[in-house]
Amino acid sequence: VYGADEIEIIDSYLPNAPVSNIPSVWCLGWAIQLMADADLVLVCDGYENARGCLIEVEVAKRYNIPIIYEEDC
């Protein structure tokens, strides 16, 4: 259990992704880099409808980063 003063949110949303042939892949790479500093991953409801979120969850599982699902909060 984490107290409010112990939580730092690492927001992986990038509203202005750089120009790329496949910008969503660039953003996904950025999000995975940010996960290197995460103690846990919070997954919002509906994540299963977003390819990037599914990949982030898989990365968290494979690297043993704890996952909290919004539905469990």
C-alpha angles and dihedrals in degrees: 000000000000126000119225092250090056097055125093115179116221104201112205095185111119112192094181106044114181120258109276139151088249108019094180090062090051090051092047091053089052092050092050090050089054090052088066088077097042125109091194141357123234111208119201125221111273094033090130089070094060121074093207093052091049090053092047090052090050091050090050091051094048093048094043095243107157115247126211115195116213091230089062094053 
